Structures are given as structure tokens and as C-alpha cells.
């Protein structure tokens, strides 16, 4: 007999994330005990948003020109005059470290375009004492005020005091610099909602160890939607099933927090799809095999100490053994103490999405941060980035942030050894994406169909996007 | 430690103080050096050709590198921006036309 359930309340019959946390060898942070998912309906999501050039154009105007978005790290611009160029769709923004202004703020952002003939002022980051247009030499101070207008006698119609670069709003969260092109936007802290309370890991004490980018032939939302659910593991990453609990992942997404959602998936425990066929020792050995096969010293993947694969003791679990090994490896690599750190924070994927495209992972391993951006106004192209935020020895200086590395179209993420396991797994994800993008144009129904729970974050994200597009 | 630079074709000798750029030293000694930005490293007007004494020249930073590349010159130490170039020891010989002594009443730049 099955009892009728409220839609959206059904869950995978396997053990839940909270069941695993109950059995953790250490106290688990309270934020991981939070579990909340609002059922937001079962309607199809229209295809237009993924494929239409008109949608991409409106998105630039209604979303990207008005929303808070992650642009760069504070560490990337430590000295006065240091700047980065952040590009989003058709907009180019200069983010620069300046002398502190009247409110103490010392990071400012401007539209990166000369007010004379419209040339971009800077095409790459660096350190400059002023912004001088390479075309005719119009020059602005770092605070955006006009410094020099060549042949000013020829511009009696220009009011020099008003010829300042249009300013873009800047705020920061945990060392991450966010910008907003809308002067009327709510403060970043209001926009983030309760997200900062739930992200308890000290990202600001980490450094950017790796930054990889690649152009993908699909819409940025097609790419993003592929990374906010674990449902796809069953078909896309079958090699992970022995040690990754996929169908019983937890998804936290609520109507009252439209700008962030979370997913927890348990690692070092089998998928409910294959749990009947693997022993605890199988879980442990497949975990080691897939990790050490790709692993590099990037603070995420477990490598067998002295090449010896440990044994799961009688009555023990692979998860407990793996957590202990990770505790030891991380302590050795970073000179920090993880003896009180929970198994969950050492093993699990705790993935957050802050609307529209900022994806920081929690936990104590190197924190992954994804970002997916449109590529100009082309609905069929996007830029995918993977950043690693890593710990460093507490007595050492903070290492310089890594520069962005672009993966050529014909290369794989697996060709970047520092990505470790994430590289080939990402390649498997990316393999689907162009076929989704072209497939959507051939689809004979007006929308895509989503699962109620496992794909609830896809719905949550697209619902928030709708509110921006309808404003 | 100071450095010595001979600027051709005028044959002007400039003694550069420790930490001072070639352009600043020339201005301090009463010479006019071609520039628009006044030594910010952004106008690329002050460039020189280094003929001899490369080993006595400072390294090339990011801003200067960008400027030399924009001049369509190889970044091999032979083309430098005088407002960024520091010199230790020497002599270094450079070629730059237009370097001449300021006349009475003429304002220095910067």
C-alpha cells in the first residue's frame, strides 16, 4: 500500500543526509542540520530562455545590469592602481583599488569605456596610476574624475567636471568583490538574505590557488543547471556511484530566500542505486581509485598514504575511515588542525548557489567556486569558470592569487592536472551541454520537465530569474 | 648608487640618483624631455632606444611592458620608457631626439 503524499514531499528511500550526519564521528556544524525545501510546483520550464537571442538581450538589460554579481577577489587588487576588467555580456567594468574615499571605501568600479569615442579604456588588468584611453589620450583619475582632455580648446561644449566615468556599485563578502550597475539596487547584504549565516567556512582566510575558464557551446543557464543537482550522476558519472550518495542528496531551497539555495551530497557512501552490490571496503577502494587516479596536491583529493589502501575495520564504515585519512592528509598539507572537524566537512559536497551565478562550496577541503557567465549576447555560448580557494600554512604569507587560465576549445579539463578528480568529472558534464543546447531547439514540447525534489534548485533559480525578467 | 646615462645625439650626460627615473633626472638637471602624461608611464611618448649598457638598466614592469608593446617594439630591453627606466652604474648610452636644455622661463613638466 502506498499512501498519497503531498507533491514534492517524496524522498529517495535510501538513508538521508541527516541520517548520515547523525552518525558523524564529530559534532556537525548547526548549519548542516538545516533542511528546508518548499515545493514550488511541477510546471515545465520554457525553452525560450535557453535558446532565444531576444531573451539573451533582455537578460542583459533586466538581469545583469541590475543584479549583484561576483566580479573578482579583493586579493587580486591589493595596491592602489591595481585593477581588473570584469566582462558580463556586452558590459565591461573596471574594478580598481583607490585611496580610501570619504566613507573609507577603497575599491571602486566604473564602466570601462572612454566617454569620447567609446573605446574600452582597459583591455586587461594590471596596475596603472591613471586610466588613459589608448585612442586619443583622454585620461581619468582612479576615482573616475577627468584628469586630462587633450586639446581641450576643441571641446568647449564639454563640462570637464561632469565628464566623469559612470560609477558602478561595489560591495564585498568574505574577500569576494561584487558589483552592481543599478544605482537603485538594494545593498548586497540585503540581497544575500540569510546566505552569509549558512556559509560558516572562512573563505577569507584562503587564497585563490587555481582559476580555470573555458568557453562552452551552450547557454549559461544550461551549464549552470547541470551543476546544481546530483540526479544526473546516475547516467553522466556512473564511475562515482559506489562512493557518492546521489539520489538521497539534500536540496535546500525556499520561497522566502529567492537568492540562494544549497545541495549536500554525501561522499564515501554508496549511491542508493548500487548500495546492494557494494561492501564498505568496495566503497573505500573505489573512492581511492577514482581520487588517486586523478589526484594532485590541490587539497581536495585523497591519496593513499605510502600507497597503502586502508582496511575498513569489522563493523566500521568506509566513510569514517576516509574522513580520518582526509583529516590527516589535510593537516599535513596545511599545518592546520582538523581533529575536531566533522566527517561531513571533510568529505561531502556542500554546494551553494547565490543568484544569479556564484557557486561557492562549503567544507574544509579546498573550496570550489564555479561561475557561469553569458558570452556576449550569444544565447548558444557561455563562459564556465572553476576556482579553488585553498588553505595555506597559518605561519606563512598568503600566496598570490592564481591568474585565470583559459582552456582552449579542443582541450579538456582533464588536461589541467591541478583540478584533480574534478577535471574529468567536469568533462563528463560538459559533454552533455552542446547536445542539450542543440536538442532544446529540436524539442517538440514547449518546456523541459523537472523532478519535484532533486531538481528543485533548477526550478528555484529559474523562478528567481523570472521575477527579474518580469520587473 | 647613482647611474650615468649619455643621451645621443645631443651627447648630454645625465647622472641618475638612486631610485630616480631617467626622465626625472634629466628634468632635475634642467633638461626638457618629451612627455604628455608627465611621467605616469601611460603616454609612451618618452621612449628611448638603449644602445649600450643594458646590464645597468632596471627590470621592465607590467605598465612599461604594456607601453613598449603598444609602441610595436620588442620587449627586449632595447626600447624603454624614460619615465620608468632606472639606471645603476654605467655608463648607459641611449638615443632620444628632442632632449634639450630648458630655455629661460620655460616650465618643466611634472
Interface residues (C-beta under 8 A of the other chain):
Chain A: X126 X127 X128 X129 X130 X132 X134 X137 X139 X148 X150
Chain B: X36 X37 X40 X41 X42 X43 X62 X63 X66 X70
